[in-house]
Amino acid sequence: MPAFKDHAADRRFQQMFADADGTEHPVWAEYAVRGRARVILHVEAHPALRGSGAAGRFMQALAEHARAEGLILIPHCSYAVAWLKRHPEYEDVVGA
């Protein structure tokens, strides 16, 4: 799986994925910081990746990153809210 990165200075998580032609494009989440919590404001996939499952793989990497770093995710983005509800195995990293 491609490297998941936290661009803390930009308050942006990002991961690159290849499209059907092998060209790499980003999936990213913009966030706000509240202590050890990260408020997920917006998740977006490059248009070439839409429908490929890349955003879901990104969300899994984001949840794993949060778990490894002891972070709590507070989803405000509708996609992040829906994805985390569909994946109760990550309820330990979800805050209100």
C-alpha positions in Angstrom: 0.0 0.0 0.0 1.3 3.5 -0.8 2.8 5.5 2.0 0.3 7.5 4.2 1.5 10.9 5.1 0.6 13.5 7.6 1.5 17.0 6.3 1.0 18.5 9.7 2.0 22.0 8.6 -0.8 22.0 6.0 -3.2 20.0 8.3 -3.7 17.5 5.6 -3.4 13.7 5.5 -2.5 12.3 2.0 -1.9 9.1 0.2 -1.1 8.4 -3.4 -2.9 5.8 -5.5 -2.5 4.6 -9.1 -5.4 5.0 -11.5 -6.3 2.4 -14.2 -3.4 3.7 -16.4 -0.9 3.5 -13.5 -0.7 7.3 -13.0 -0.5 8.3 -9.4 -3.0 10.7 -7.9 -3.8 11.8 -4.3 -6.6 11.1 -1.9 -6.5 13.6 1.0 -8.3 14.8 4.1 -8.1 18.3 5.5 -8.3 18.4 9.3 -8.3 20.7 12.3 -6.4 20.0 15.5 -8.1 19.7 18.9 -5.3 18.3 21.2 -5.0 14.6 20.3 -8.1 14.8 18.1 -8.2 15.4 14.4 -11.4 16.8 13.1 -11.8 15.5 9.6 -13.2 18.4 7.7 -13.1 17.1 4.1 -12.0 14.0 2.3 -11.5 14.1 -1.4 -10.1 11.8 -4.1 -8.6 13.0 -7.4 -11.2 12.7 -10.1 -9.2 9.9 -11.9 -9.6 7.8 -8.7 -13.3 8.2 -8.1 -15.1 4.9 -8.0 -11.9 2.9 -7.7 -12.1 2.3 -3.9 -9.0 4.5 -3.3 -10.9 6.7 -0.8 -11.9 3.7 1.2 -8.4 2.4 1.3 -7.3 5.9 2.3 -9.8 6.0 5.2 -8.5 2.6 6.4 -5.0 3.9 6.4 -6.1 7.1 8.2 -7.9 5.0 10.9 -4.8 2.8 11.3 -2.6 5.9 11.5 -4.8 7.4 14.2 -4.7 4.1 16.2 -0.9 3.9 15.9 -0.4 7.5 16.9 -3.0 7.5 19.7 -5.2 10.0 17.9 -9.0 10.4 18.0 -10.8 11.1 14.8 -13.8 13.4 14.8 -15.5 13.1 11.4 -17.4 16.2 10.1 -17.1 15.3 6.4 -20.1 13.2 5.3 -17.9 10.6 3.6 -15.7 10.1 6.7 -18.8 9.9 8.9 -20.4 7.2 6.6 -17.1 5.2 6.2 -16.4 5.1 10.0 -20.0 4.0 10.7 -19.6 1.2 8.2 -16.4 0.1 9.9 -17.1 -0.5 13.6 -13.7 -2.1 14.0 -12.3 1.4 14.2 -14.7 2.7 16.8 -11.8 3.0 19.2 -10.4 5.9 17.2 -13.7 7.8 16.8 -14.7 10.6 19.0 -17.7 12.9 19.3 
